Amino acid sequence: MKALYTIPAIVLCIIAIPSFLPAQDQVKYIDPRIGNVGQLLEPTRPLVHLPNQLIRFAPDRKDYFDDQITAFPLSIVSHRLGQVFSLKPSVKEVVPESWQGGMTWDNELEINNPWYYSTYLIDDEITVEFTPGKKTGYFRMQFPVSKEPALLLGVYNDGEAQWKFLSPNEISGVEIYHGDIKVYMYGVFSGSGGDNSRSGLVGRGVIENGQVTDKAAIVSAGAKAWIRFPKGTGQVEFKYAISYISVEQAKEHFEKELTGQSF
């Protein structure tokens, strides 16, 4: 009888041990990759986000076995119903087809924690890092210094969307999610776009009528925007905030959370 009572007591002690650990020691046991391959049901995503907050992030790919990342969403609104605002880093010339195709990654070169994400895009030698705020997100990207880095911005949902450069290093966006829900974005780049010596375009613009232009704004279904940085720009940061009310409120979130904050 003594042995029968001892076994449950041992089990209870083992279960209770983690609750006595400091919070910073407990979170290291969280593995967001568990369940990322689904045989019958929708697989889970390795979400990077603070508990019960607005910004939820995971690379856009089929599942953990897929070796291609198509883009990085600025926020995942719903596990099954999708995401908003896509970001794709590139070192190639910006053409209308640049938004298509995937970016090869390696499982062994990815770090995935609830508070931090990092991956290495093998073909273009780009390191992408991300860390979430409550209503904000923060990307830090390392590019080969021999290339001209570019960021390609797009949307995921049908309906009229908008991109607008507010200044050489500020951008706003609007995307209609799930048919009738407007999502607003305000973002800041760590630098301004440089000149594109090959085409004569300034270093930022939008896609209009299937053509790369240097216009500052676009309103259309599937709206796309781009910004290119001067050759030798090894590091690019992009900080942004999301709102379901307005671009102005997104900017307020940005200023409240990110003013004076480093990655």
Buried (B, 14 or more C-beta within 10 A) or exposed (E): EEEEEEEEEEEEEEEEEEEEEEEEEEEEEEEBEEBBEEEEEEBBBBBBBBEEEBBBBBBBBEEBEBBEBBBBBBBBBEBEEBBBBBBBBBBEEBEEEBBEEBBEBEEEEBEBBBEEBBBBBEEBEBBBBBBBBBBBBBBBBBBBEEBBBBBBBBBBBEBBBBBBBBEBBBBBBBBBBBEEEBBBBBBBBBBBBBEBEEEEBBBBBBBBEEEBEBBBBBEBEBBBBBBBBBBEBEBBBBBBBBBBEBBEBBBBBBEEBBEEEEE
